[in-house]
Amino acid sequence: MDNLPNTWEDWISNFTEWQDRVGFNREWMGDFDLSIQFDWDRAGDVIEFGDYAGRAKWERSLQVPQQSMRDALVSMITVQGDTEFASVEQQRHLLASAPTDYDRYAAARIMAEEQRHGWQMAYLLMTYFGQQGRREAQKLLERNAQDGDRLLGAFNRPMPHWLDFFCYTMFVDRDGKFQLGMLSTSAFKPLAASMGPMLKEESFHLGTGSNGLRRVIKAGVIPLDMLQRFFNKWVSTAHDLFGVDASSSAHWSYVWGVKGRWDERKKLDAGIEVDKEVLNEEARGHYHTEIVGEVGKLNGYLPEGSAPLIVPHENFNRDIGAFKRQRFTIEGVAFEGSDEEWDAYMQAALPSAADEELLKELFKQEWVANKPMSARQIASGIGAKV
C-alpha cells in the first residue's frame, strides 16, 4: 500500500483525496467543523461489565490484556468508520435533486457529520493501534460503496432517490444509533469517549428521516401502499445489520468488556442479567420496538380511514441469521405456498420497477411538504453551494 499514512497529517491528506475521488465538494460543508471530539466524563473511568469489570478502563491499546481483544477493537472501529464513509458515497448524488432547500441542507449536514464520524474512527486507529491501525485507517478510504466493496452489504446498496434516503435515515441510521450506544460503555476509554458526540450528531440523522416521512405523508402524493413497500425494503435491511442471532463475537466482546448491551448502565442498575448467547437478538428486539413506536407516530398523520403503515416482522426478508432466506410474511407467518406464489408475494411486498417508474413522475410534483430553514441553518452555509 504505497500511500500508507505514517502520521495523522498524512491521513488527512489522503482523506482530502478521497473527497475529490468520490465527488464531495468541501464547500458543501459550509462552516461545519471536522474535528476530533471526546466526552471523557461520559465514558467513565471503570470497566462496567464483563470479566474485567471494576478495573480501570484502558486508555492505550497496550493496556488491553490480549491481542485477540485488541483485534476485536480494531475490527469494531474499522466497521464503524467504514459505514460512515460508505454513507457519503451512497448519498452524495442526492444533493443535486433535493426536493427543498431544507432537504439539501439536511443531507449535506448529515454527510458532513458522517465524515466527521469516519474521521474520528480513523483517528482512533491511527493514534492507538500502530501499524495495524494505520493500515485499516487507509483502507477506510480505499473501499467504495459504488464498487460494492464496503464491509457491510447495506452500505453497498444503491440509493437512487430521496424516498430511499428518508427511509434509510429513519431505519438504517437508527441501527447506527444502537451500535454507537452499545460502544458507549466500552472498556477502551477512547472509543467510549468518542460515542457521546457521535450520538448527539446521529440524532439529527434520525430526525431527518422521521421528519421527511411525516412531510411525505402530509403532501399526500406518494401512495401509501408504495410507501409501505419502501418500509419493508429498508426495515429488513436494518434488521440484518444487527448480525447473526447467536453470535460468538458478540459473546466475547461482552466478556472482554469492549461492547455492551443497549442501555447497559440502566440494565446494570436494574440488576438485569445478561444472556451472552443472544446479544444481537436482544439489541434487534430493542430496535424493533423503537421503530414500531416511530411508525405509530407517523400513522397519526395519515388521512382518516387509511390503513395504518406497519413495521415488518424481524423474520421477513432476512439475508443473515437463523431466518436467512426463509419464507416469512411481513407479519412473520411462515409462508406455505408454491415457489411461484412466494415470488408473487415478494414482488408485491417490495418496491418494483413499476414503482420506480411512477416515482419519476411523482417527484415532478410537490411530493414533500415544505419545511422552512432557520436563520442559523442558512447562516451555516451547509449545502448552500451545491
Steps between C-alpha positions, in 0.01 A plus 500: 500500500709788366314784674478341847482799736771527767354806671155645557587779258576237235158345554326839473671553164375161384153584631495814286590287199210267589258796504618601154481144370140447611396848385427663835566873473640631828308825452179306560603475867463875557627580849488139623801412712668166433664453838582226745257504793502302825268497800732356762259551789223300335745221418564425866819379666410145608424195284129443541433141388671177397790315655700816567219694669622723781844566355610829347394550138780461248635827362764349268486190285795337677295501820247268334590158643487282186580538130165341413329780695703766320409337168131511597528871578674571170226308317217690674660839440574412138144384428355813659727727296430303184124555530547875544699552181280254311191707583657805337577297188140374491337840554724764342312511169170583674600858575434601140138376516396619847123567509543813718779729618461354849547145373817600315632655822401194704666251265818709474514527879449126542780428255727747680426333833554155353840613378582630847398165650722315253776751572461425874527125445805545277660714772454219752657250260790730414568612857455184706562193283837543330570348160182292510292811566673706230432227247129480591465880506631519145272218382203706621582736214560229240179296515207655316127437528459568129735207430313281749799432723400669827503258793124476566258423219248769592766763432554382145133532403410770247295793627358644178255752643372692801227259604776244555697764689216582738441130571874442539545779752188387685587130522865428413650801679299395805696174501808723517362665811474161669852398397645826635304458822637150554857630451446793736580286806806332346793414725726673244459856620584691177231302317241554774587870514448534124141381517335792686570765233416252223165412659409868528562544128326173414176631648475752215526216247210315659297818522559562130351162419193526722440864405541421131254211511251708695521769231458235228177388666378858541559576131279205403670434165679170565247212520500347847526144369818602318634664815437174685706309243795732560459448875515126439820537298698711745372354828606150398838643397536658844400180679789323329750761621476373857674180395433130548275401787743291705829681444825378654668833421227690687535250787875554534474875448279509807726268702795723414306817581551663161134516391199501729126461474264775394439712813769299681519738795125496556498121484787474746325739739181294470685173557396356163709190434679473167444211259820508300372245247236731348647850527437589137144373516441700818622820334291430190195462723559839663543654155183340368298626795628852444417514130152360567448803723640738238279362223206526739571873524501526120160332490363798687547705182318263264171608340197382693401146405843404363648160576785548749862466397671210676848379586574162341582211732866426582483173304389662174748524210808416706838439335691392811433311823263219590233621255734561207309461171212329674144572394319717749232756432515863609301394807755226581283204398671208322400505132353169384440565127687394186819658364294698251266624772794601717661693214171681440469578872848650517447703184192650662678560833810682374546798264462401137631635170152645446527684833830650394356617169197653668722680751678680217169666415393557860830672579405770249222605740529649848528157653653619830341771713734798521697574816648848541864535598599680817724804494774294664476229235522757222798673665689169529540483123464122512372381163473854369751464218369179348 
